Amino acid sequence: MHYYTHHIGDFLKDTGHLSNEQMGIYLRMLWRYYLDENPLQDDCESLAFAMRSDEKTVGLILRHFFVLEDGGWRHKRCDNEIKLYHNKKEKAAASANARWSNAKPMRPHNERNADAPVFDANQEPITKNQLNTNICPPDGEPVDKLPDCQHQAVIDLYHQHLPTLRRVEVWNAVRQGYLRQRWREVAAELGKDKPIGGDAVLSWFAEFFGHINKSKFLTGKVNSKDGRAFAADLEWILKPSNFAKIVEGKYHGVN
């Protein structure tokens, strides 16, 4: 055990007659008992060395707080705490095993509900229906085959059309996920009537970033009351709620 419940009131009541040195030795004994989860050895010399004390003091504390049984010094409260610890550990393990044994296997990604909510870490859950703008996918299942997301090409377009915004220096899994979702939404909408390639999606993103560049608010040209200006970055742009609002032009009327 590396943790136990220390009842301060009971401890002070039981050790009020000890000196500070004796109290420290007693605490060391308790810590050794909990760490080993076993009675202290019946070897006063070795125990005194481990406790950084003398045999007389160690023997006094042993006889006062512990009981010698079967070749070891037992402590009733320690034994109870260790038993409770193991009971809780066994129950937690049994509960975890039950959860795993009853869990349903996860379906492959392409079999999951296409209308499942898309979550933004800073927003309430946003469903696909709420994102049903003129560039978002129509209701129902997405098309079977969509062009692969071209992460670096989109980043390059962002830098090209929005040179004043913060550059992308780190492209981690979270940001990749945001772009992959938005790419699929755009590709699904563009490919409703005929098959499309990645070039068509990139062309859309080029126009989209050009659209953002016309917004004074998104490009940091509008100061708030505290005199500071907000400027978007690619991660913020790709978050579901922000993306839909940009497409709808909600940030283009801010002066």
C-alpha positions as CSV (number, residue, x, y, z in Angstrom):
1,M,0.0,0.0,0.0
2,H,1.2,3.5,-0.9
3,Y,-1.8,5.2,0.7
4,Y,-3.8,4.8,3.9
5,T,-6.4,6.7,5.9
6,H,-4.7,8.6,8.7
7,H,-7.1,9.5,11.5
8,I,-5.4,12.5,13.0
9,G,-7.6,12.7,16.1
10,D,-7.1,9.0,17.0
11,F,-3.4,9.2,16.3
12,L,-2.9,12.2,18.6
13,K,-5.0,10.7,21.4
14,D,-2.9,7.5,21.2
15,T,0.5,9.2,21.0
16,G,0.0,12.3,23.2
17,H,2.4,10.8,25.8
18,L,5.2,10.3,23.3
19,S,8.1,12.6,22.6
20,N,8.5,14.0,19.2
21,E,11.3,11.5,18.5
22,Q,9.2,8.6,19.7
23,M,6.2,9.7,17.6
24,G,8.4,9.9,14.5
25,I,9.7,6.4,15.1
26,Y,6.1,5.1,15.6
27,L,5.1,6.7,12.3
28,R,8.0,5.1,10.5
29,M,6.9,1.7,11.8
30,L,3.4,2.3,10.6
31,W,4.6,3.3,7.1
32,R,6.8,0.2,6.9
33,Y,3.8,-1.9,8.0
34,Y,1.6,-0.5,5.2
35,L,4.3,-0.6,2.5
36,D,5.1,-4.3,3.2
37,E,1.5,-5.2,4.1
38,N,2.9,-7.5,6.7
39,P,3.7,-7.5,10.4
40,L,7.0,-6.0,11.5
41,Q,9.8,-8.6,11.9
42,D,10.6,-9.8,15.4
43,D,14.2,-8.6,15.2
44,C,14.6,-5.5,17.3
45,E,18.2,-4.9,16.2
46,S,17.4,-4.8,12.5
47,L,14.2,-2.9,13.1
48,A,16.1,-0.2,15.2
49,F,18.6,0.2,12.3
50,A,15.8,0.6,9.8
51,M,14.0,3.1,12.1
52,R,17.2,5.1,12.6
53,S,16.8,4.6,16.4
54,D,18.0,2.5,19.3
55,E,16.8,-0.9,20.3
56,K,15.4,0.3,23.7
57,T,13.1,2.9,22.1
58,V,12.0,0.6,19.3
59,G,11.3,-2.2,21.8
60,L,9.2,0.2,24.0
61,I,7.1,1.3,21.1
62,L,6.6,-2.3,19.8
63,R,5.4,-3.5,23.2
64,H,3.1,-0.5,23.6
65,F,1.4,-0.4,20.2
66,F,1.9,-3.8,18.6
67,V,1.2,-7.5,19.5
68,L,3.7,-10.2,18.9
69,E,2.1,-13.1,17.0
70,D,3.6,-15.9,15.0
71,G,7.0,-14.4,14.8
72,G,5.9,-10.9,13.9
73,W,4.6,-7.7,15.5
74,R,1.0,-7.1,14.4
75,H,-1.0,-3.9,14.6
76,K,-4.8,-4.2,14.7
77,R,-5.7,-1.0,12.9
78,C,-3.1,-1.5,10.2
79,D,-4.4,-5.0,9.6
80,N,-8.0,-3.7,9.2
81,E,-6.9,-0.9,6.8
82,I,-5.0,-3.4,4.7
83,K,-8.0,-5.7,4.6
84,L,-10.3,-2.9,3.5
85,Y,-7.8,-1.9,0.8
86,H,-7.7,-5.3,-0.7
87,N,-11.5,-5.7,-0.5
88,K,-11.9,-2.4,-2.5
89,K,-9.3,-3.5,-5.0
90,E,-11.0,-6.8,-5.6
91,K,-14.4,-5.1,-6.0
92,A,-13.0,-2.6,-8.5
93,A,-11.4,-5.4,-10.5
94,A,-14.6,-7.4,-10.5
95,S,-16.6,-4.3,-11.6
96,A,-14.1,-3.6,-14.4
97,N,-14.3,-7.2,-15.6
98,A,-18.1,-7.1,-15.6
99,R,-18.1,-3.9,-17.7
100,W,-15.7,-5.3,-20.3
101,S,-17.6,-8.6,-20.5
102,N,-20.9,-6.9,-21.0
103,A,-19.6,-4.2,-23.4
104,K,-20.9,-4.4,-27.0
105,P,-18.2,-4.5,-29.6
106,M,-17.6,-1.2,-31.4
107,R,-18.9,-1.0,-34.9
108,P,-16.5,-0.2,-37.8
109,H,-16.4,3.5,-38.6
110,N,-18.3,3.2,-41.8
111,E,-21.2,1.5,-40.0
112,R,-21.7,4.1,-37.4
113,N,-24.6,6.5,-37.4
114,A,-23.9,9.3,-39.9
115,D,-26.1,11.6,-37.9
116,A,-24.2,11.2,-34.6
117,P,-23.4,14.5,-32.9
118,V,-20.1,16.3,-33.7
119,F,-18.6,17.6,-30.5
120,D,-16.6,20.8,-30.1
121,A,-14.6,20.9,-26.9
122,N,-15.8,24.5,-26.3
123,Q,-19.4,24.2,-27.4
124,E,-22.5,22.3,-26.7
125,P,-23.0,19.2,-28.9
126,I,-23.7,20.2,-32.5
127,T,-25.6,17.8,-34.8
128,K,-25.2,17.5,-38.5
129,N,-28.7,19.0,-39.0
130,Q,-27.5,22.2,-37.2
131,L,-24.6,22.4,-39.6
132,N,-26.8,22.0,-42.7
133,T,-25.5,25.1,-44.5
134,N,-25.0,25.4,-48.3
135,I,-21.7,23.6,-48.0
136,C,-22.5,20.9,-45.5
137,P,-23.5,17.4,-46.4
138,P,-27.2,16.7,-47.1
139,D,-29.3,14.6,-44.8
140,G,-28.8,10.8,-45.1
141,E,-25.7,8.7,-45.6
142,P,-22.6,10.3,-47.1
143,V,-21.4,9.1,-50.5
144,D,-19.4,5.9,-50.5
145,K,-16.2,7.2,-51.9
146,L,-14.7,10.6,-51.1
147,P,-11.2,11.9,-52.1
148,D,-8.6,11.5,-49.4
149,C,-8.1,14.6,-47.2
150,Q,-5.0,16.6,-48.4
151,H,-3.8,18.1,-45.1
152,Q,-0.7,19.8,-46.3
153,A,-2.4,21.3,-49.4
154,V,-5.1,22.8,-47.2
155,I,-2.5,24.2,-44.8
156,D,-0.6,25.8,-47.8
157,L,-3.8,27.4,-49.1
158,Y,-4.5,28.8,-45.6
159,H,-1.0,30.3,-45.5
160,Q,-1.4,31.7,-49.0
161,H,-4.8,33.3,-48.7
162,L,-4.5,34.4,-45.0
163,P,-0.9,35.4,-44.6
164,T,-1.6,37.7,-41.6
165,L,-3.1,35.0,-39.5
166,R,-1.1,32.7,-37.2
167,R,0.9,30.1,-39.1
168,V,0.4,26.4,-38.5
169,E,3.5,25.1,-36.7
170,V,2.1,21.9,-35.1
171,W,-0.4,19.6,-36.9
172,N,-1.5,17.2,-34.1
173,A,-4.2,14.5,-34.1
174,V,-6.9,16.9,-32.9
175,R,-6.3,19.4,-35.7
176,Q,-6.1,16.6,-38.2
177,G,-9.4,15.3,-37.0
178,Y,-11.1,18.7,-37.4
179,L,-9.8,19.1,-41.0
180,R,-10.8,15.5,-41.9
181,Q,-14.4,16.2,-40.8
182,R,-14.7,19.5,-42.7
183,W,-13.1,17.9,-45.8
184,R,-15.7,15.1,-45.8
185,E,-18.5,17.6,-45.4
186,V,-17.4,19.7,-48.3
187,A,-16.5,16.7,-50.5
188,A,-19.9,15.1,-49.8
189,E,-21.8,18.2,-50.8
190,L,-19.7,18.8,-53.9
191,G,-20.0,15.2,-55.0
192,K,-23.8,14.9,-54.7
193,D,-24.4,15.0,-58.5
194,K,-21.2,13.7,-59.9
195,P,-17.9,12.1,-58.7
196,I,-15.2,14.7,-57.7
197,G,-11.5,14.6,-57.0
198,G,-9.4,16.3,-54.4
199,D,-8.8,19.3,-56.7
200,A,-12.4,20.3,-56.5
201,V,-12.3,20.3,-52.7
202,L,-9.1,22.2,-52.6
203,S,-10.6,24.8,-55.0
204,W,-13.5,25.2,-52.5
205,F,-11.1,25.7,-49.6
206,A,-9.2,28.3,-51.6
207,E,-12.4,30.3,-52.1
208,F,-13.4,29.7,-48.4
209,F,-10.1,31.2,-47.1
210,G,-10.5,34.1,-49.5
211,H,-14.0,34.6,-48.0
212,I,-12.4,34.7,-44.5
213,N,-9.9,37.3,-45.7
214,K,-12.7,39.7,-46.4
215,S,-13.8,39.6,-42.7
216,K,-12.3,42.4,-40.7
217,F,-13.2,40.6,-37.5
218,L,-11.6,37.3,-38.4
219,T,-8.4,38.9,-39.6
220,G,-7.8,41.0,-36.5
221,K,-8.8,44.4,-37.9
222,V,-11.6,45.0,-35.3
223,N,-10.7,46.0,-31.7
224,S,-12.9,45.0,-28.8
225,K,-13.7,47.4,-25.9
226,D,-10.4,46.5,-24.2
227,G,-8.5,47.6,-27.3
228,R,-7.4,44.1,-28.3
229,A,-8.3,42.4,-31.6
230,F,-9.3,38.8,-32.2
231,A,-7.7,36.9,-35.0
232,A,-8.7,33.4,-36.1
233,D,-6.3,30.5,-36.7
234,L,-6.8,27.3,-38.6
235,E,-7.8,25.2,-35.7
236,W,-10.4,27.7,-34.6
237,I,-11.7,28.0,-38.2
238,L,-12.1,24.2,-38.5
239,K,-14.1,23.7,-35.4
240,P,-17.7,22.7,-36.3
241,S,-19.6,25.7,-34.9
242,N,-17.1,28.3,-36.1
243,F,-16.9,26.7,-39.5
244,A,-20.7,26.9,-40.1
245,K,-20.9,30.5,-38.9
246,I,-18.1,31.5,-41.2
247,V,-19.9,29.9,-44.2
248,E,-23.1,31.7,-43.2
249,G,-21.3,35.0,-43.1
250,K,-21.9,35.8,-39.5
251,Y,-18.5,37.3,-39.0
252,H,-18.6,39.5,-42.0
253,G,-20.9,42.2,-40.8
254,V,-18.7,43.1,-37.8
255,N,-17.2,46.5,-38.1
